[in-house]
Structures are given as C-alpha cells and as structure tokens.
Amino acid sequence: MKNITDYLKPAQVQAIEDYARAYSERDFLIIRVLYRTGVRVSELVNIRPKDIEAHNQVINIVKAKGTKQRRVYLDTETLRVLADYISDTKTPNDGPVFGLQRVQIFNIVKKYGRIMGLDVHPHTLRHSYAINWVRQNQDIRRLQLVLGHSNLNTTQTYLQFRDDDIKEIYNKLEF
C-alpha cells in the first residue's frame, strides 16, 4: 500500500487559499477547485464553462484519467466566484476556464505552498481532499467514485493516518 504523508489539514489549505486570494483570483480559484473537488491537475486544465452545472453544484469531468467521465460537486460560494471569474475573463463556453498548462498550475500551487513554508503540489490538494473526507467518517466507496478510481484498493490508501492524527484521536479517547 502506498504511503500517503503529503496532505494538509483544512486550516493549512485555508491559509494558502487566503494568501493566494490576496494576490490573484485565478490562483485562488485554482487552489480552491483542486482542493474542494479532488480533481487531478490534468482534469482541472480541461474544465470548460459548459462542463459546469451551477444549479446542480456539479462539474462534469469529461477528460478524466483513462478517458472516463465523472461528476464532482462544488460548494455554492466557490461556484459563484468561479462564475464571476468566467464572466470577467470572457471565457468562451467551450474554452478552458483557466487556459493554463499542467506545469503552470503545478508552479502556481508550489509557489503559494512555498510562501506558507509548505511543500505543496496539486496532488497534495487531492490527497488532502481524500484524507479529510476519511477523517470526517465519510463513506470510502463514495470517495472512490468522486476520485474516479477504478479499484477500491487505490482509494483505501487514504485510510492511513499520520502519527499526529492517531495521537489526536487517542487524546480524545475516554478511559
């Protein structure tokens, strides 16, 4: 089983988002959408306005890994900011929302992580999404569907916890 140790707690992601938002709405949205949906960076670069169903709070991922398709959900506030961004940038309905390459997104995420003193890359945000899903006692099978994993064994990787996570739980136990 692959060891997942590179994930952030929600407060750490929030700090990165806040810092990015102070400098760039685009960068903020990139980080936020990656974290709030668990999409891969290769999927993010292919999101177009026509893939977004705001009324259903859904983004249709049409170019997922392995040529699969799936739907991911996004909170209302992020969808609102995303719609404003699309409108402000006059993004065509069939054009990419962010218009960036994978390496550019990688560099954006890395930059804000470095500013916060963290080694962060886009997949760190996907890991963080999954780990935080599990930490909130949510269904692992549903997580598999959201992440687009073919095999449940791949998703079970996220059942691991770091030592400080286990210590946190241990300290809450009543003996």
ZIURCOR-V690056 format. One record per residue. N is the residue number from 1. PHI is phi in radians with two decimals (999 if undefined). PSI is psi in radians with two decimals (none if undefined). OMEGA is omega in degrees with one decimal (NA if undefined). Layout:
BEGIN
n=N phi=PHI psi=PSI omega=OMEGA
n=N phi=PHI psi=PSI omega=OMEGA
END
This chain:
BEGIN
n=1 phi=999 psi=2.29 omega=178.9
n=2 phi=-1.13 psi=2.43 omega=-179.3
n=3 phi=-1.59 psi=2.10 omega=-180.0
n=4 phi=-1.80 psi=1.86 omega=177.8
n=5 phi=-2.10 psi=-0.16 omega=-177.1
n=6 phi=-1.71 psi=1.36 omega=174.5
n=7 phi=-2.43 psi=2.81 omega=-176.7
n=8 phi=-2.00 psi=2.63 omega=172.4
n=9 phi=-1.40 psi=2.74 omega=-176.9
n=10 phi=-0.92 psi=-0.67 omega=-179.8
n=11 phi=-1.14 psi=-0.59 omega=177.8
n=12 phi=-1.20 psi=-0.74 omega=177.7
n=13 phi=-1.12 psi=-0.74 omega=179.2
n=14 phi=-1.04 psi=-0.72 omega=179.2
n=15 phi=-1.11 psi=-0.72 omega=177.8
n=16 phi=-1.14 psi=-0.78 omega=178.4
n=17 phi=-1.04 psi=-0.81 omega=-178.8
n=18 phi=-1.05 psi=-0.75 omega=-179.6
n=19 phi=-1.15 psi=-0.78 omega=179.7
n=20 phi=-1.09 psi=-0.71 omega=-177.8
n=21 phi=-1.10 psi=-0.56 omega=179.2
n=22 phi=-1.16 psi=-0.39 omega=-176.4
n=23 phi=-1.92 psi=-0.56 omega=-173.9
n=24 phi=-2.79 psi=2.11 omega=176.8
n=25 phi=-1.10 psi=-0.67 omega=178.7
n=26 phi=-1.07 psi=-0.87 omega=-178.6
n=27 phi=-1.10 psi=-0.72 omega=176.1
n=28 phi=-1.00 psi=-0.83 omega=-178.1
n=29 phi=-1.14 psi=-0.66 omega=177.8
n=30 phi=-1.03 psi=-0.88 omega=-179.3
n=31 phi=-1.12 psi=-0.77 omega=-177.5
n=32 phi=-1.13 psi=-0.79 omega=-179.1
n=33 phi=-1.16 psi=-0.72 omega=176.6
n=34 phi=-1.00 psi=-0.81 omega=-176.3
n=35 phi=-1.30 psi=-0.74 omega=-174.0
n=36 phi=-1.36 psi=-0.21 omega=179.7
n=37 phi=-2.04 psi=-0.42 omega=-176.2
n=38 phi=1.34 psi=0.26 omega=-179.8
n=39 phi=-1.24 psi=2.72 omega=174.2
n=40 phi=-1.35 psi=2.73 omega=179.8
n=41 phi=-1.08 psi=-0.63 omega=178.2
n=42 phi=-1.12 psi=-0.48 omega=177.0
n=43 phi=-1.40 psi=-0.67 omega=179.9
n=44 phi=-1.04 psi=-0.75 omega=-176.7
n=45 phi=-1.16 psi=-0.29 omega=-179.2
n=46 phi=-1.75 psi=0.03 omega=179.3
n=47 phi=-1.25 psi=2.26 omega=178.2
n=48 phi=-2.05 psi=2.73 omega=178.0
n=49 phi=-0.92 psi=-0.63 omega=-179.1
n=50 phi=-1.22 psi=-0.20 omega=177.4
n=51 phi=-1.49 psi=-0.14 omega=-174.7
n=52 phi=-1.73 psi=2.16 omega=174.5
n=53 phi=-1.92 psi=1.48 omega=-175.6
n=54 phi=-1.04 psi=-0.68 omega=-178.3
n=55 phi=-1.13 psi=-0.42 omega=176.7
n=56 phi=-1.79 psi=-0.05 omega=-176.0
n=57 phi=1.04 psi=0.73 omega=-174.1
n=58 phi=-2.20 psi=2.50 omega=165.4
n=59 phi=-2.04 psi=2.19 omega=177.1
n=60 phi=-1.48 psi=2.07 omega=177.5
n=61 phi=-1.62 psi=1.79 omega=-173.5
n=62 phi=-1.66 psi=-0.30 omega=177.6
n=63 phi=-2.09 psi=1.08 omega=179.5
n=64 phi=-1.44 psi=2.95 omega=179.0
n=65 phi=-0.99 psi=2.41 omega=179.5
n=66 phi=1.27 psi=0.41 omega=-178.9
n=67 phi=0.97 psi=0.46 omega=176.8
n=68 phi=-1.50 psi=2.93 omega=173.3
n=69 phi=-2.22 psi=2.62 omega=174.9
n=70 phi=-2.76 psi=3.01 omega=179.2
n=71 phi=-2.06 psi=2.37 omega=174.9
n=72 phi=-2.13 psi=2.66 omega=-176.5
n=73 phi=-1.81 psi=2.66 omega=-178.8
n=74 phi=-2.49 psi=2.48 omega=-177.2
n=75 phi=-1.16 psi=2.72 omega=-175.6
n=76 phi=-1.03 psi=-0.76 omega=-178.4
n=77 phi=-1.09 psi=-0.79 omega=178.9
n=78 phi=-1.13 psi=-0.70 omega=176.9
n=79 phi=-1.07 psi=-0.67 omega=178.8
n=80 phi=-1.12 psi=-0.83 omega=-180.0
n=81 phi=-1.13 psi=-0.67 omega=178.7
n=82 phi=-1.13 psi=-0.76 omega=178.0
n=83 phi=-1.09 psi=-0.73 omega=177.2
n=84 phi=-1.08 psi=-0.74 omega=179.5
n=85 phi=-1.08 psi=-0.80 omega=179.5
n=86 phi=-1.07 psi=-0.74 omega=178.8
n=87 phi=-1.14 psi=-0.81 omega=-178.7
n=88 phi=-1.10 psi=-0.64 omega=-177.9
n=89 phi=-1.56 psi=-0.04 omega=179.9
n=90 phi=0.92 psi=0.76 omega=179.9
n=91 phi=-1.20 psi=2.20 omega=177.1
n=92 phi=-1.09 psi=2.63 omega=-175.8
n=93 phi=-1.00 psi=-0.52 omega=-179.2
n=94 phi=-1.87 psi=0.22 omega=177.3
n=95 phi=-1.70 psi=2.77 omega=179.0
n=96 phi=-1.15 psi=2.41 omega=-178.1
n=97 phi=-1.04 psi=-0.79 omega=-174.8
n=98 phi=-1.73 psi=-0.37 omega=176.6
n=99 phi=1.03 psi=0.62 omega=-178.9
n=100 phi=-2.16 psi=2.79 omega=174.8
n=101 phi=-1.55 psi=2.85 omega=-179.6
n=102 phi=-0.94 psi=-0.79 omega=-176.7
n=103 phi=-1.13 psi=-0.59 omega=177.9
n=104 phi=-1.16 psi=-0.72 omega=178.4
n=105 phi=-1.16 psi=-0.74 omega=176.8
n=106 phi=-0.97 psi=-0.82 omega=-178.5
n=107 phi=-1.14 psi=-0.64 omega=178.0
n=108 phi=-1.11 psi=-0.88 omega=-179.1
n=109 phi=-1.09 psi=-0.80 omega=-179.8
n=110 phi=-1.03 psi=-0.75 omega=-178.4
n=111 phi=-1.04 psi=-0.86 omega=-177.9
n=112 phi=-1.24 psi=-0.58 omega=174.4
n=113 phi=-1.11 psi=-0.78 omega=-179.8
n=114 phi=-1.07 psi=-0.71 omega=178.0
n=115 phi=-1.03 psi=-0.63 omega=-179.7
n=116 phi=-1.51 psi=0.05 omega=179.3
n=117 phi=1.38 psi=0.43 omega=-177.3
n=118 phi=-2.16 psi=2.59 omega=174.1
n=119 phi=-1.61 psi=1.71 omega=-173.8
n=120 phi=-2.16 psi=2.43 omega=172.2
n=121 phi=-2.36 psi=2.95 omega=-176.3
n=122 phi=-0.95 psi=-0.67 omega=-179.1
n=123 phi=-1.21 psi=-0.41 omega=174.5
n=124 phi=-1.05 psi=-0.68 omega=180.0
n=125 phi=-1.19 psi=-0.64 omega=176.0
n=126 phi=-1.15 psi=-0.78 omega=176.2
n=127 phi=-1.05 psi=-0.74 omega=-178.7
n=128 phi=-1.10 psi=-0.75 omega=176.9
n=129 phi=-0.98 psi=-0.88 omega=-176.3
n=130 phi=-1.16 psi=-0.81 omega=-179.6
n=131 phi=-1.10 psi=-0.75 omega=-179.8
n=132 phi=-1.19 psi=-0.53 omega=173.0
n=133 phi=-1.05 psi=-0.87 omega=-179.1
n=134 phi=-1.13 psi=-0.72 omega=-179.1
n=135 phi=-1.10 psi=-0.38 omega=177.8
n=136 phi=-1.66 psi=0.32 omega=175.5
n=137 phi=1.02 psi=0.66 omega=178.0
n=138 phi=-1.56 psi=2.80 omega=-174.9
n=139 phi=-1.14 psi=2.18 omega=-178.3
n=140 phi=-1.19 psi=-0.57 omega=178.5
n=141 phi=-1.13 psi=-0.72 omega=177.6
n=142 phi=-1.18 psi=-0.64 omega=176.3
n=143 phi=-1.06 psi=-0.71 omega=177.6
n=144 phi=-0.97 psi=-0.79 omega=-179.6
n=145 phi=-1.13 psi=-0.77 omega=-178.5
n=146 phi=-1.12 psi=-0.71 omega=-178.9
n=147 phi=-1.37 psi=-0.27 omega=179.1
n=148 phi=1.38 psi=0.48 omega=178.0
n=149 phi=-1.42 psi=2.37 omega=176.9
n=150 phi=-1.30 psi=-0.59 omega=-172.6
n=151 phi=-2.06 psi=2.30 omega=179.3
n=152 phi=-1.08 psi=-0.51 omega=178.5
n=153 phi=-1.03 psi=-0.62 omega=177.6
n=154 phi=-1.10 psi=-0.75 omega=-178.5
n=155 phi=-1.22 psi=-0.57 omega=-178.3
n=156 phi=-1.10 psi=-0.28 omega=175.0
n=157 phi=-0.95 psi=-0.58 omega=-176.3
n=158 phi=-1.36 psi=0.01 omega=175.5
n=159 phi=-1.39 psi=-0.12 omega=178.2
n=160 phi=-1.33 psi=2.71 omega=176.0
n=161 phi=-2.36 psi=2.67 omega=174.8
n=162 phi=-1.36 psi=2.86 omega=179.9
n=163 phi=-0.99 psi=-0.71 omega=-178.3
n=164 phi=-1.20 psi=-0.46 omega=174.5
n=165 phi=-1.17 psi=-0.78 omega=-179.3
n=166 phi=-1.15 psi=-0.70 omega=178.8
n=167 phi=-1.10 psi=-0.70 omega=178.9
n=168 phi=-1.04 psi=-0.79 omega=178.6
n=169 phi=-1.17 psi=-0.76 omega=179.3
n=170 phi=-1.02 psi=-0.76 omega=-178.5
n=171 phi=-1.15 psi=-0.30 omega=178.8
n=172 phi=-1.58 psi=-0.22 omega=-179.1
n=173 phi=-1.19 psi=2.50 omega=175.6
n=174 phi=-1.83 psi=2.18 omega=179.7
n=175 phi=-1.89 psi=none omega=NA
END
